[in-house]
Amino acid sequence: LRAGKSLSGRVGGRLRCELALTMGGGLAILRRIEAGGYDVLHHRPTLRIVDKAAVVFNVVFGRMQ
């Protein structure tokens, strides 16, 4: 996922935004999986509204992690 991070910088317009949001959401889910001890069979990782807002904020203000 991180290896493809530079792809959003190579395209423009709406595709750039969509790629950045997908990347941000994917990384956020990976953090939730890690926080849950990688047990995705018993506890489904989900993003809370605050997590989603943070992804959008980071994309809008160019602070991708």
C-alpha positions in Angstrom: 0.0 0.0 0.0 2.7 2.4 0.9 4.7 1.5 -2.3 1.8 2.9 -4.3 1.6 6.1 -2.4 3.4 8.1 -5.1 0.8 7.1 -7.7 -1.6 9.8 -6.6 1.0 12.4 -7.3 1.3 11.2 -10.9 -2.3 11.8 -11.8 -4.6 14.8 -11.5 -8.1 15.9 -10.8 -10.7 13.6 -9.3 -8.6 10.5 -9.7 -5.8 12.0 -7.6 -8.3 12.8 -4.8 -9.9 9.3 -5.0 -6.5 7.6 -4.8 -5.4 9.6 -1.9 -8.7 8.9 0.0 -8.4 5.2 -0.8 -4.8 5.2 0.5 -5.7 7.1 3.6 -8.7 4.8 4.3 -6.6 1.7 3.7 -3.8 2.9 6.1 -6.4 3.8 8.7 -7.9 0.3 8.5 -4.4 -1.2 8.8 -3.8 0.8 12.0 -7.1 -0.5 13.4 -6.1 -4.1 12.6 -2.8 -3.6 14.3 -4.5 -2.0 17.4 -6.8 -5.0 17.5 -3.9 -7.4 17.8 -4.4 -8.6 14.1 -7.4 -10.7 15.2 -9.7 -9.9 12.3 -11.7 -13.1 12.6 -13.2 -12.2 15.9 -13.2 -8.4 15.7 -14.0 -6.7 12.4 -11.9 -3.5 12.0 -14.1 -0.5 11.3 -13.5 3.2 11.0 -15.4 5.5 13.2 -16.7 8.8 12.0 -13.7 10.6 13.6 -11.3 8.3 11.7 -13.0 9.0 8.4 -12.9 12.7 9.1 -9.2 12.5 9.9 -8.6 10.8 6.5 -10.4 13.5 4.7 -8.6 16.2 6.6 -5.2 14.7 5.9 -6.0 14.4 2.2 -7.3 18.0 1.9 -4.4 19.4 3.8 -1.7 17.2 2.3 -0.8 15.3 5.4 -0.9 11.7 4.2 0.8 9.4 6.7 
